[in-house]
Amino acid sequence: GAQVVGRAFMRALRQEFAASRAAADARGRSERPQSAAASRIIGISLQEAQQILNVSNLNQEEIQKNYDHLFKVNDKSVGGSFYLQSKVVRAKERLDEELRIRAKDEKEKGWKAET
């Protein structure tokens, strides 16, 4: 009895690990190398950051406006959640990093076009 349960558990664990690896690989392929690295460093994907701050475009003003609002309403002093406030901060960091990467890419494209 215990061996059957143990084998079933190990099989389920292997399947979950394989599915997790496949999902991570798919995420990595959909992002540019620098963007994928930023996701790993900050610990949040670009898509997740956009969902948290409720932005579809990478518009600096919209990002800042939503960040300010969500940071304020999740402040512990007004009954908010430090955990959610931390997620908001990480999301803003991730989007700011993506904007920096894209600006750098555009600048490099401009240099290549001039030569």
Secondary structure, 3 states (H helix, E strand, C coil): CHHHHHHHHHHHHHHHHHHHHHHHHHHHHHCCHHHHHHHHHHCCCHHHHHHHCCCCCCCHHHHHHHHHHHHHHCCHHHCCCHHHHHHHHHHHHHHHHHHHHHHHHHHHHHHHHHC
